[in-house]
């Protein structure tokens, strides 16, 4: 008996698929995302048509409970792809989940038209379909959150790479200009970028310029020291430049031992030292 009623739902949806698609697309036309221009009505209709087709196929066996079953694999993949795309397009979590939940009213209205003389069957089918949509809505929300977390991780990774540039200014000479705050994550990125650049460029001189650091405490000083010690182990000599009078006083007050590090007041002084160490001479030519 249950199987027959379930099949009847899928049969109704298959029979009225075009009407449901029209009504569902129209219902979504007033959604904020469409008004903001994040997606066109044509794209929305194509997505909705594809979803309806695979949903009807998945429901054909009468399973409305277990959305992890194989027959829902295609539906789940579609929702994961849709959620990922909507993260990229700038949809909010509620706007993404509303895509699924907005189908409920359209389908229930269709069932009412088809089963108006069978109230018990109408209530049962409407309930089963609502339960199914709730589960699919949760999947949509969860996959949206995962996709957004991935985007945030990629953005953080990109920001870290941009914030720790290692520049080769001459053969065998690298400059690492540091700006902003250095936490443990950024310190790790600084060391990784520096060591990789030393290997890639076969550099023997590294100028670490801290002019852009607002402050240096014991932890930051120790992180910089560790990076310079690691570079030294790779065969590169490090020069620390850009030490302001305030930072110099702070370092002395903290008792951080920078005696093992070559220091210069400015980046220019550090570059001159690097040229001298490498026996390079820059001369101004006439004309």
Steps between C-alpha positions, in 0.01 A plus 500: 500500500777742601688424183196578285445840667866592469501410134191711457693801624775452249242435231324825585827690493600341169158570351496863615873565467462786249230673704698457821812639333311806375341567839824435693705729275236770530495463878877551509487801270441730796788351700761758613781316318323535166431867565866555584595357163702211645333263255276541197150359476616283210778346711259449786250323276768271353626408848147440625409284200808283553430466870136403445600228251751334729276543806208325329737219400627460855147498645372240255594212731293637787789592730423829675704444813853393420658772285839330543373203294658443157191626314566846648868514400426712194278733704767544768771569241276756333434678830872500591586648160219756526608604851863542391397709201276719712779566748709629209210709370447668838178334615434497875434169683129579534469595132662170404282290731189690383553348156400160639237612749319714242408182313279379785210739448494443125492122532243498781271719288537256212420206724190682622381540143562135418385340827234742621251213534746283694574700816680219685730429207556873453605548864727196495670595174533864600661398829741256335604755242553766768721265701702423187544869416611578856775239470609626160495857635735400782735336250497819296580710806780267616665486158471879474683541833775255394543675165523840668757368748711380207475842335602671825798265539614573144461874559701480823770301321515758221517786751783329685695453177445863403591623848833316502661582166859399440653714225817424309653843437832375367678175433539324836323782689148467644297765681222408741300814589279439803186705562231474765464249780687170512313216667599135512325415171665786314838426658477145368409631153793746511746224577359266232501769230848614596655153495327404175620824337858443616497158336324620183729802443819355654537823696771553760376832645163573660395847613210488743351848526270572795430867426129413462464324833310716750659327799732218594454299816692202630291250305533689169876546550545131571296407191717722281812355658385148427432591136845654465666202669321265262615710204856485634480122510407515132823690434357853480626791708223718646498873560227657712411855398243765579539493877342821623624673819182388679540138396870512586417618852232235534737222395761619751235527772373147427852364509468329161846400377549627144878498527516195276319691225649758268292817519485823306286808551337510156422277204745703294777432752414130492513494121837673499630241744370218280674649194820531699481140624444374145772733367256681276536865406226723365628800306322785329588524131515820302243578233 
